[in-house]
Amino acid sequence: MSILSVRTLSKSYNTHTLFEELSITFQADERVGLIGPNGAGKTTLLRILAGIEAADSGSVDRRNELTFAYVPQDDVFAKELTVERAVLEATRDLHLEEHEPAVRARKMLRRLGFEHPDAQISTLSGGWRKRLALGCQLVREPDLLLMDEPTNHLDLAGIAWLEGFLSKAKFAFIVTSHDRYFLERVTDRIVEIDSRYPSGFLSVRGHYSDFLEKREAFLQALDHDRQALANAVRREVEWLRRGPKARSSKAGYRVDEAHRKIEQLNEAKQHAQGPDELRLDFNASGRRTQDLITARGISKTLGGRKLFHDLETHVLRGTRLGIAGNNASGKTTLLRVLGQQLEPDRGTTKHAVDLRVAIFDQQRTQLDNEQRLRVALAPQGDTVSYLGRPMHVAAWARRFGFRVEQLVMPVGELSGGEKARVLMAQMMRAPADVLMLDEPTNDLDIQSIEVLEDALIEFPGAVVLITHDRHMLDRVCTDIIGLHEGGRWGRYGSVAQWLEADRASVRRKEASPAPSESRLSGQRKEPAAGLTYHEKKELANMEAAILEAEAELSELRTALDQANEAGDHEKLRDLFPACQEAEAQVARLYTRWQELEEKTEKGC
């Protein structure tokens, strides 16, 4: 069943056309991954679907009474709000019964893992703010959820949580993402927006891996058709060049047909050309020394938190070392210690003599936002020396997907992905022994990430890499140092190994079974999936039970306040334990509600 359709949709900014006469239909049971190169208009299309932005032409047809919600890339919350208040605010325009907003909010916060609903939003990390932004839309119980790069600001554990959350979702969603593992695991249809395709997009039902196979076959067929058209045009041009006398015996329509085919070929070539592609080839110094960086027993504590303790590693020529960890685990600090930009509290880092290190800083502090792009790319004039050969700045800019007219733009006006390309251009200008990259994939499209992966694999020196892109870590790195809470660390062969070790660490910390329970039950058995008849009945009545318990608690709190104001100590003594018990009962009911819902999801 169709849930949403766009008809001949077009959108341009100034002279740049994002998409033209786009027509796509989305179904009610679909989980769609929306991809495409930077500048193709993915975010703009989502905003048009959400009714936030208007198209230049075309229409958006929504199913009657369709409810939808939109989660943007960057969340905006009022600083004074608490977590629970933000979710309650999101229900304000839903016309719910008086008790429903509070019930929905508490239920949603428990599903999202928030243990302190009264926490100030200003104290949350980027990952928890992203969870809250998601919850503020999910509490509206939409039929369709639109998400723009939801894995941004999430660490590896947060992305894994989001995958699990969305895999159990009972609503349709359309999500833009450059995380290929994420797309593979949560979507069942991929739509790529790209001017290369005759219709402006390519849609494939299946996972991301299915899309890759079918896209390759489609592009090969497209190239074959284009070549056949080119051959037909060549024959028609030869015929046209014979002159009027030679053509006199031919029908007049053939001249028109020849011109039509020439126009078709020109249009096909324009589609095939697409945007300029990123070309990377990092410049190696040619050093033959094997030992480049040696770290022995290094430890670092920041703000009273132990980040890593007695860590040891050896970076050789050809090493591809990944650093994995959750947000604020110390990944960037470790990278800076290995690069000798920061001293360890204990231990030593030793570099080879005259070691050349090229650094990609995720904060992009190397860039001067006031500087023109031309100067940022070629600070010495109109040419760049690359691999010992001069190259004009215009040709150098094209290597990184920039148009000539962009050279006069200030760097600060470039997009996030374009700024990342400028940094890579600066890294490529000078030979290096070691490339150190801190979150280089932020703001890059999938095509650019794949180019970067290939360049890092082919680089003959060493690479030290931090990224939340699990596919890149697994494909590029042969060794991963994983950081854990409390300064612990380990070596892993893949991101999945580190994630499992980190989950096990969290489970060990949280697990505290009663001794008598352990003796009686031995090894605990997993409960059977799905609800029993009585549990289904209990779940059906749970909301009413919670409302009744909360009403009783409210009455007791009112009576307690009145007794306190009247100075009635005997009444206070009687009411206080009753109030405590009522609070505990409400908490027990919410916990039980969550247990029953989780059991329901396991049985689905």
C-alpha positions as CSV (number, residue, x, y, z in Angstrom):
1,M,0.0,0.0,0.0
2,S,1.4,3.4,-1.0
3,I,2.0,5.7,2.0
4,L,3.8,8.6,0.3
5,S,4.4,9.6,-3.3
6,V,6.4,12.5,-5.0
7,R,5.4,13.5,-8.5
8,T,7.7,15.3,-10.9
9,L,9.5,17.0,-8.0
10,S,12.2,19.6,-8.8
11,K,14.4,21.8,-6.6
12,S,17.3,24.2,-7.3
13,Y,19.4,26.6,-5.3
14,N,20.6,29.6,-7.3
15,T,22.0,28.0,-10.4
16,H,22.6,24.5,-8.9
17,T,19.9,21.9,-9.7
18,L,19.6,19.3,-7.0
19,F,17.0,17.1,-8.7
20,E,14.6,17.5,-11.6
21,E,11.1,15.9,-12.2
22,L,11.7,13.2,-9.5
23,S,8.9,10.7,-9.1
24,I,9.1,8.1,-6.3
25,T,6.5,6.1,-4.4
26,F,7.1,4.7,-0.9
27,Q,5.1,1.8,0.6
28,A,3.7,1.5,4.2
29,D,5.9,-1.4,5.2
30,E,9.2,-0.2,3.8
31,R,12.5,0.7,5.5
32,V,14.2,2.9,2.9
33,G,17.8,3.9,2.8
34,L,18.2,7.2,0.9
35,I,21.7,7.7,-0.5
36,G,23.5,9.7,-3.1
37,P,26.6,11.9,-3.6
38,N,27.0,15.2,-1.6
39,G,24.9,17.9,-3.2
40,A,22.4,15.5,-4.7
41,G,19.6,16.8,-2.5
42,K,19.0,14.0,0.1
43,T,18.4,16.3,3.0
44,T,16.4,18.7,1.0
45,L,14.2,15.9,-0.3
46,L,13.6,14.7,3.3
47,R,12.6,18.2,4.4
48,I,10.2,18.5,1.4
49,L,8.6,15.1,2.4
50,A,8.3,16.4,6.0
51,G,6.6,19.6,4.8
52,I,9.4,21.8,6.2
53,E,10.6,23.0,2.8
54,A,8.8,23.6,-0.5
55,A,9.7,22.2,-3.9
56,D,10.1,24.5,-6.9
57,S,7.6,22.3,-8.8
58,G,5.8,19.0,-8.4
59,S,3.8,17.6,-5.6
60,V,3.9,15.3,-2.5
61,D,0.9,13.0,-2.0
62,R,0.4,11.5,1.4
63,R,-2.0,8.8,2.5
64,N,-5.1,10.2,4.3
65,E,-4.5,10.6,8.0
66,L,-0.8,9.7,7.7
67,T,1.2,10.7,10.8
68,F,4.9,11.3,10.2
69,A,7.9,12.7,12.1
70,Y,11.2,14.1,11.1
71,V,14.6,13.8,12.9
72,P,17.1,16.3,11.5
73,Q,20.9,15.9,11.4
74,D,21.4,18.5,14.2
75,D,19.0,18.7,17.1
76,V,18.0,21.9,18.7
77,F,16.8,21.9,22.4
78,A,16.2,24.7,24.8
79,K,19.0,24.7,27.3
80,E,16.7,24.9,30.4
81,L,14.7,21.8,29.5
82,T,15.0,18.5,31.2
83,V,15.0,15.2,29.3
84,E,11.4,14.4,30.4
85,R,10.1,17.9,29.7
86,A,11.5,17.8,26.2
87,V,9.5,14.6,25.4
88,L,6.4,16.1,27.0
89,E,6.8,19.2,24.9
90,A,6.8,17.0,21.8
91,T,3.3,15.7,22.6
92,R,1.8,19.2,23.1
93,D,-0.1,19.4,19.8
94,L,-1.4,15.8,19.7
95,H,-4.7,16.5,21.6
96,L,-4.2,13.6,24.0
97,E,-6.2,12.9,27.2
98,E,-4.8,14.6,30.3
99,H,-2.9,11.5,31.6
100,E,-1.5,10.3,28.2
101,P,1.5,12.6,27.7
102,A,3.1,11.6,31.0
103,V,2.5,7.9,30.4
104,R,3.9,8.1,26.8
105,A,6.9,10.1,27.9
106,R,8.0,7.8,30.7
107,K,7.4,4.7,28.5
108,M,9.5,6.2,25.7
109,L,12.4,7.2,28.0
110,R,12.5,3.7,29.4
111,R,12.7,2.3,25.9
112,L,15.5,4.6,25.1
113,G,17.5,3.8,28.2
114,F,17.3,7.1,30.1
115,E,17.7,6.4,33.8
116,H,17.4,10.0,34.9
117,P,14.4,11.8,33.3
118,D,15.1,14.9,35.3
119,A,18.6,15.4,33.9
120,Q,19.3,18.7,32.1
121,I,19.7,18.3,28.3
122,S,22.8,20.6,28.5
123,T,24.6,17.8,30.4
124,L,24.0,15.1,27.7
125,S,26.6,13.8,25.3
126,G,26.0,14.1,21.6
127,G,24.9,10.4,21.4
128,W,22.3,10.8,24.2
129,R,21.0,14.0,22.6
130,K,20.5,12.0,19.4
131,R,18.6,9.4,21.4
132,L,16.4,12.1,22.9
133,A,15.8,13.7,19.5
134,L,14.6,10.4,18.3
135,G,12.4,9.9,21.3
136,C,10.8,13.3,20.9
137,Q,9.5,12.1,17.5
138,L,8.7,8.5,18.3
139,V,6.5,9.6,21.3
140,R,4.2,11.0,18.6
141,E,3.7,7.4,17.4
142,P,4.2,8.1,13.7
143,D,3.3,5.9,10.8
144,L,6.4,7.1,9.0
145,L,9.7,8.4,10.5
146,L,12.1,10.5,8.4
147,M,15.7,10.5,9.7
148,D,18.6,12.5,8.4
149,E,22.0,10.9,9.2
150,P,20.9,9.5,12.6
151,T,24.3,7.8,13.2
152,N,26.1,11.2,13.3
153,H,27.4,11.9,16.8
154,L,26.7,8.3,17.9
155,D,29.6,6.1,19.0
156,L,30.0,2.5,17.9
157,A,27.9,1.2,20.8
158,G,25.2,3.9,20.1
159,I,25.0,2.9,16.5
160,A,24.7,-0.8,17.4
161,W,21.9,0.2,19.8
162,L,20.1,2.2,17.1
163,E,20.3,-0.7,14.7
164,G,18.7,-3.0,17.3
165,F,16.0,-0.4,18.0
166,L,15.1,0.2,14.4
167,S,15.1,-3.6,13.6
168,K,12.2,-4.0,16.0
169,A,10.3,-0.9,14.7
170,K,6.7,-1.3,13.7
171,F,6.6,1.8,11.6
172,A,8.0,2.7,8.2
173,F,11.0,4.9,7.9
174,I,13.2,6.7,5.3
175,V,16.7,7.3,6.4
176,T,19.7,9.0,4.9
177,S,23.0,7.6,5.9
178,H,26.6,7.0,4.7
179,D,27.1,4.1,7.2
180,R,27.1,1.0,4.9
181,Y,26.8,-1.5,7.8
182,F,23.8,0.4,9.2
183,L,22.1,0.4,5.8
184,E,22.8,-3.3,5.3
185,R,21.2,-4.2,8.7
186,V,18.2,-1.9,9.0
187,T,16.8,-1.2,5.5
188,D,15.0,-3.4,2.9
189,R,15.1,-0.9,0.0
190,I,17.8,1.5,-1.2
191,V,17.0,4.6,-3.3
192,E,20.1,6.5,-4.7
193,I,19.5,10.0,-5.9
194,D,22.0,10.7,-8.7
195,S,21.8,12.7,-12.0
196,R,23.6,9.7,-13.7
197,Y,20.3,7.8,-13.8
198,P,17.8,8.7,-16.5
199,S,15.0,9.1,-14.0
200,G,17.2,10.9,-11.5
201,F,17.3,7.9,-9.1
202,L,17.8,4.2,-8.9
203,S,15.6,2.1,-6.5
204,V,16.5,-1.5,-5.5
205,R,14.5,-3.7,-3.1
206,G,16.8,-5.6,-0.7
207,H,19.7,-4.8,1.5
208,Y,22.6,-2.5,0.6
209,S,24.7,-5.4,-0.7
210,D,21.8,-6.3,-3.1
211,F,21.8,-2.7,-4.2
212,L,25.5,-2.8,-5.1
213,E,25.1,-5.8,-7.3
214,K,22.1,-4.5,-9.1
215,R,23.5,-1.0,-9.5
216,E,26.6,-2.4,-11.2
217,A,24.5,-4.4,-13.6
218,F,22.3,-1.4,-14.3
219,L,25.2,0.9,-15.0
220,Q,26.8,-1.7,-17.3
221,A,23.5,-2.0,-19.3
222,L,23.3,1.8,-19.4
223,D,26.8,2.1,-20.7
224,H,26.0,-0.6,-23.4
225,D,22.9,1.3,-24.5
226,R,24.9,4.6,-24.6
227,Q,27.6,2.9,-26.7
228,A,24.9,1.5,-29.1
229,L,23.4,5.0,-29.4
230,A,26.8,6.5,-30.1
231,N,27.3,4.0,-33.0
232,A,23.9,4.9,-34.4
233,V,24.7,8.6,-34.2
234,R,28.1,8.0,-35.9
235,R,26.3,6.4,-38.9
236,E,23.7,9.2,-39.1
237,V,26.4,11.9,-39.0
238,E,28.3,10.1,-41.8
239,W,25.1,10.1,-43.8
240,L,24.4,13.8,-43.1
241,R,27.9,14.7,-44.3
242,R,27.3,13.2,-47.7
243,G,25.7,16.3,-48.9
244,P,22.2,17.1,-50.4
245,K,22.8,15.1,-53.6
246,A,23.6,11.9,-51.7
247,R,20.6,12.4,-49.4
248,S,18.1,13.1,-52.1
249,S,16.8,9.5,-52.3
250,K,16.2,9.3,-48.5
251,A,13.1,10.2,-46.7
252,G,13.1,13.7,-45.1
253,Y,12.2,12.3,-41.7
254,R,15.7,10.8,-41.4
255,V,17.3,14.2,-41.0
256,D,15.0,14.9,-38.1
257,E,15.7,11.4,-36.7
258,A,19.5,12.0,-36.9
259,H,19.2,15.3,-35.0
260,R,17.0,13.6,-32.4
261,K,19.6,10.8,-31.8
262,I,22.4,13.4,-31.5
263,E,20.4,15.2,-28.8
264,Q,19.7,11.9,-27.1
265,L,23.4,11.1,-27.0
266,N,24.4,14.5,-25.6
267,E,21.8,14.1,-22.9
268,A,23.1,10.5,-22.1
269,K,26.7,11.8,-21.9
270,Q,25.6,14.6,-19.6
271,H,23.9,12.1,-17.3
272,A,26.9,9.7,-17.3
273,Q,29.3,12.4,-16.4
274,G,27.7,13.2,-13.1
275,P,29.6,15.2,-10.4
276,D,33.4,15.4,-10.3
277,E,34.8,12.4,-8.4
278,L,37.3,12.6,-5.5
279,R,40.8,11.2,-6.5
280,L,43.2,10.5,-3.6
281,D,46.7,9.2,-3.7
282,F,48.6,10.0,-0.5
283,N,52.3,10.9,-1.1
284,A,54.6,8.5,0.7
285,S,58.1,9.6,1.7
286,G,59.8,6.4,0.5
287,R,61.3,5.7,3.9
288,R,62.5,2.1,4.3
289,T,62.7,2.1,8.1
290,Q,60.4,-0.5,9.6
291,D,60.0,0.9,13.1
292,L,58.0,4.2,13.0
293,I,56.3,4.6,16.4
294,T,56.7,2.7,19.6
295,A,54.5,3.2,22.7
296,R,55.5,1.6,26.0
297,G,53.3,1.5,29.1
298,I,51.5,4.8,28.3
299,S,48.8,6.0,30.6
300,K,46.6,9.1,30.5
301,T,44.0,10.6,32.8
302,L,41.8,13.6,32.0
303,G,39.4,15.4,34.3
304,G,39.8,12.6,36.8
305,R,38.9,9.9,34.3
306,K,41.4,7.2,33.5
307,L,41.3,6.9,29.7
308,F,44.0,4.2,29.1
309,H,46.5,2.5,31.4
310,D,49.8,0.8,30.5
311,L,49.0,0.7,26.8
312,E,51.6,-0.7,24.4
313,T,51.7,-0.7,20.6
314,H,54.2,-0.8,17.8
315,V,53.5,1.0,14.5
316,L,55.6,-0.4,11.6
317,R,55.7,0.6,8.0
318,G,52.6,-1.0,6.4
319,T,50.7,-1.0,9.8
320,R,47.0,-0.2,9.6
321,L,46.0,0.5,13.2
322,G,42.4,1.3,14.2
323,I,41.4,2.9,17.5
324,A,37.9,2.0,18.6
325,G,35.9,3.2,21.6
326,N,32.7,4.9,22.8
327,N,32.4,8.7,23.0
328,A,34.8,10.3,25.5
329,S,36.7,7.0,25.9
330,G,40.0,8.7,24.9
331,K,40.4,7.8,21.2
332,T,41.5,11.3,20.1
333,T,43.8,11.6,23.2
334,L,45.5,8.3,22.3
335,L,46.0,9.4,18.7
336,R,47.6,12.7,19.9
337,V,49.8,10.9,22.4
338,L,51.0,8.5,19.6
339,G,51.6,11.6,17.4
340,Q,53.6,13.3,20.2
341,Q,51.2,16.2,20.3
342,L,50.4,15.3,23.9
343,E,52.5,13.9,26.6
344,P,51.4,10.7,28.5
345,D,51.1,10.8,32.2
346,R,53.3,7.7,32.3
347,G,55.2,5.7,29.8
348,T,57.0,6.8,26.6
349,T,56.3,7.2,22.9
350,K,59.3,7.0,20.5
351,H,59.3,8.2,16.9
352,A,61.8,7.2,14.2
353,V,64.3,10.0,13.3
354,D,62.7,12.8,11.2
355,L,59.4,11.0,11.1
356,R,56.9,12.7,8.9
357,V,53.3,12.6,10.2
358,A,50.3,14.0,8.3
359,I,47.2,14.6,10.5
360,F,43.5,14.8,9.7
361,D,41.9,16.6,12.7
362,Q,38.2,16.0,13.1
363,Q,37.8,19.6,14.5
364,R,39.5,20.8,11.3
365,T,41.5,23.4,13.2
366,Q,44.1,23.4,10.4
367,L,41.7,25.3,8.2
368,D,41.4,29.1,8.0
369,N,37.7,29.8,7.4
370,E,38.6,33.3,6.1
371,Q,41.0,32.0,3.5
372,R,39.9,31.6,-0.2
373,L,39.7,28.1,-1.4
374,R,42.4,28.8,-4.0
375,V,44.9,29.8,-1.3
376,A,44.0,26.8,0.9
377,L,44.6,24.4,-2.0
378,A,47.7,26.2,-3.4
379,P,49.3,28.6,-0.8
380,Q,52.4,29.2,-2.9
381,G,50.6,30.6,-6.0
382,D,48.7,29.1,-9.0
383,T,50.5,25.8,-9.0
384,V,50.9,22.8,-6.6
385,S,53.9,20.5,-6.6
386,Y,52.6,17.0,-6.4
387,L,54.9,13.9,-6.8
388,G,57.6,16.3,-8.0
389,R,55.5,17.7,-10.9
390,P,53.7,21.1,-11.0
391,M,49.9,21.1,-11.3
392,H,47.7,24.1,-11.9
393,V,45.4,24.9,-9.0
394,A,42.3,24.4,-11.2
395,A,43.3,20.9,-12.1
396,W,44.3,20.2,-8.4
397,A,40.8,21.4,-7.3
398,R,39.1,19.1,-9.7
399,R,40.9,16.1,-8.1
400,F,38.9,16.9,-5.0
401,G,35.6,17.5,-6.6
402,F,35.7,21.3,-6.7
403,R,34.5,23.4,-9.5
404,V,36.7,26.2,-10.9
405,E,34.1,28.9,-9.8
406,Q,34.4,27.7,-6.2
407,L,38.1,28.8,-6.0
408,V,37.1,32.3,-5.0
409,M,34.9,31.1,-2.1
410,P,36.0,31.5,1.5
411,V,36.7,28.1,3.1
412,G,34.1,28.9,5.8
413,E,31.3,28.8,3.2
414,L,32.1,25.3,2.1
415,S,30.0,22.3,3.2
416,G,31.4,19.9,5.8
417,G,32.3,17.3,3.2
418,E,34.1,20.0,1.1
419,K,36.1,21.1,4.1
420,A,37.1,17.4,4.6
421,R,38.3,17.3,1.0
422,V,40.4,20.5,1.5
423,L,42.1,18.8,4.5
424,M,42.9,15.7,2.4
425,A,44.3,18.0,-0.3
426,Q,46.6,19.6,2.2
427,M,47.7,16.1,3.5
428,M,48.6,15.0,0.0
429,R,50.8,18.0,-0.8
430,A,53.7,16.8,1.3
431,P,55.3,13.3,1.6
432,A,54.4,11.4,4.8
433,D,55.5,8.3,6.7
434,V,52.4,8.0,8.9
435,L,48.8,9.2,8.2
436,M,46.8,9.9,11.4
437,L,43.1,10.4,10.7
438,D,40.5,11.3,13.3
439,E,37.0,10.8,12.0
440,P,37.7,11.6,8.4
441,T,34.4,10.2,7.1
442,N,32.2,12.9,8.8
443,D,30.2,14.7,6.1
444,L,31.5,12.5,3.3
445,D,29.2,10.6,0.9
446,I,29.6,6.9,0.4
447,Q,31.5,7.3,-2.9
448,S,34.1,9.5,-1.3
449,I,34.5,7.2,1.7
450,E,35.2,4.3,-0.7
451,V,37.8,6.4,-2.5
452,L,39.4,7.2,0.9
453,E,39.4,3.6,1.9
454,D,41.3,2.6,-1.3
455,A,43.8,5.3,-0.8
456,L,44.6,4.3,2.8
457,I,44.9,0.6,1.8
458,E,47.3,1.5,-1.0
459,F,49.4,3.9,1.1
460,P,52.9,2.3,1.6
461,G,53.5,3.9,4.9
462,A,51.6,3.5,8.2
463,V,48.0,4.5,9.0
464,V,46.4,5.2,12.4
465,L,42.7,5.6,12.1
466,I,39.7,6.7,14.3
467,T,36.3,6.4,12.7
468,H,32.8,5.4,13.7
469,D,32.5,3.9,10.2
470,R,32.7,0.2,11.0
471,H,33.0,-0.9,7.4
472,M,36.1,1.4,7.0
473,L,37.7,0.1,10.2
474,D,37.2,-3.6,9.2
475,R,38.3,-3.0,5.6
476,V,41.3,-0.8,6.2
477,C,42.7,-1.9,9.6
478,T,44.6,-5.1,10.3
479,D,44.8,-4.4,14.0
480,I,42.3,-2.5,16.3
481,I,43.0,-1.2,19.8
482,G,39.7,-1.0,21.6
483,L,39.3,1.2,24.7
484,H,37.0,0.3,27.6
485,E,35.8,2.0,30.7
486,G,38.2,2.4,33.6
487,G,41.3,2.7,31.4
488,R,41.2,-0.9,30.2
489,W,42.1,-1.7,26.6
490,G,42.6,-4.7,24.3
491,R,43.5,-5.8,20.8
492,Y,40.8,-7.0,18.4
493,G,40.6,-8.3,14.8
494,S,37.3,-6.5,14.0
495,V,34.8,-4.0,15.3
496,A,32.4,-6.8,16.1
497,Q,35.0,-8.4,18.5
498,W,35.5,-5.1,20.3
499,L,31.7,-4.4,20.6
500,E,31.1,-7.9,22.0
501,A,34.0,-7.4,24.5
502,D,32.6,-4.0,25.5
503,R,29.1,-5.4,26.0
504,A,30.4,-8.3,28.1
505,S,32.3,-5.7,30.2
506,V,29.1,-3.7,30.8
507,R,27.2,-6.9,31.6
508,R,29.8,-8.0,34.2
509,K,29.6,-4.6,35.8
510,E,25.8,-4.5,36.0
511,A,25.3,-8.2,37.0
512,S,24.8,-8.8,40.7
513,P,22.7,-11.9,41.2
514,A,21.7,-12.8,44.8
515,P,23.8,-15.7,46.1
516,S,20.8,-17.8,47.2
517,E,19.3,-17.4,43.7
518,S,22.5,-18.6,42.1
519,R,22.6,-21.6,44.4
520,L,19.0,-22.6,43.8
521,S,18.8,-22.0,40.1
522,G,22.3,-22.9,39.0
523,Q,22.5,-21.5,35.5
524,R,19.7,-19.1,34.7
525,K,17.5,-20.1,31.7
526,E,16.4,-17.6,29.1
527,P,12.6,-17.1,29.3
528,A,10.5,-18.3,26.4
529,A,9.9,-15.6,23.8
530,G,6.3,-14.2,23.6
531,L,3.7,-13.6,26.2
532,T,1.5,-16.1,28.0
533,Y,-2.3,-15.6,28.1
534,H,-2.1,-14.1,31.7
535,E,0.8,-11.8,30.7
536,K,-1.1,-10.5,27.7
537,K,-4.0,-9.8,30.0
538,E,-1.6,-8.1,32.5
539,L,-0.1,-5.9,29.7
540,A,-3.6,-4.9,28.4
541,N,-4.5,-3.6,31.9
542,M,-1.0,-2.1,32.7
543,E,-1.7,1.4,31.6
544,A,-4.9,1.6,33.8
545,A,-2.9,0.1,36.7
546,I,-0.2,2.8,36.4
547,L,-2.7,5.6,36.1
548,E,-4.5,4.3,39.3
549,A,-1.1,4.0,41.2
550,E,0.0,7.5,40.1
551,A,-3.4,8.9,41.1
552,E,-3.0,7.3,44.6
553,L,0.5,8.6,44.9
554,S,-0.6,12.1,43.9
555,E,-3.3,12.0,46.6
556,L,-0.8,10.9,49.3
557,R,1.7,13.6,48.3
558,T,-1.1,16.2,48.6
559,A,-2.1,14.9,52.0
560,L,1.6,14.8,53.0
561,D,2.0,18.5,52.0
562,Q,-1.1,19.5,53.9
563,A,0.0,17.7,57.0
564,N,3.4,19.3,56.8
565,E,1.9,22.8,56.6
566,A,-0.5,22.0,59.5
567,G,2.4,20.7,61.6
568,D,0.5,17.4,62.2
569,H,3.4,15.2,63.1
570,E,1.3,12.1,63.8
571,K,-0.3,12.2,60.4
572,L,3.1,12.9,58.8
573,R,4.4,9.7,60.5
574,D,1.5,7.7,59.1
575,L,1.6,9.1,55.6
576,F,5.3,9.1,54.9
577,P,5.8,5.3,54.7
578,A,2.6,5.0,52.6
579,C,3.9,7.6,50.2
580,Q,7.2,5.8,49.9
581,E,5.4,2.5,49.2
582,A,3.2,4.2,46.5
583,E,6.3,5.6,44.8
584,A,7.9,2.1,44.8
585,Q,4.7,0.6,43.4
586,V,4.7,3.1,40.5
587,A,8.3,2.2,39.8
588,R,7.6,-1.5,39.9
589,L,4.7,-1.1,37.5
590,Y,6.8,0.8,35.0
591,T,9.6,-1.8,35.2
592,R,7.0,-4.6,34.7
593,W,5.6,-2.8,31.7
594,Q,9.0,-2.6,30.1
595,E,9.6,-6.3,30.8
596,L,6.3,-7.3,29.1
597,E,7.0,-5.1,26.1
598,E,10.5,-6.5,25.6
599,K,9.1,-10.0,25.8
600,T,6.5,-9.0,23.3
601,E,9.2,-7.8,20.9
602,K,11.2,-11.0,21.3
603,G,8.1,-13.0,20.3
604,C,7.5,-11.0,17.2
